[in-house]
Amino acid sequence: MAFILWIIAVILVVAGIVSLFRGQILWGAVLIIVGLLVGPGGVSIFT
């Protein structure tokens, strides 16, 4: 389960970074924050 959460977190953070480069600052920041919350290495909302 932790591996799946890690993959989802990486996808969200990468999507957030891409959004930042496209000029969508708010959406990119939200995706990065959600990715960091979901990731098992950081503060996970599931544990």
PEJO-V466586 format. One line per field, one symbol per residue. ss: DSSP state (H for helix, E for strand, - for the rest). phi: phi as a letter, one per 40 degrees, with the letter a starting at -180 (. if undefined). burial: 1 if it has 24 or more other ideal C-beta (glycine too) atoms within 12 Angstrom, else 0. A space follows every 50 residues. Layout:
ss: ???
phi: ???
burial: ???
This chain:
ss: -HHHHHHHHHHHHHHHHHHHH---HHHHHHHHHHHHHH---------
phi: .cccccccccccccccccccccgcccccccccccccccdccbccccb
burial: 00001001100110010000000000000011011101100000000
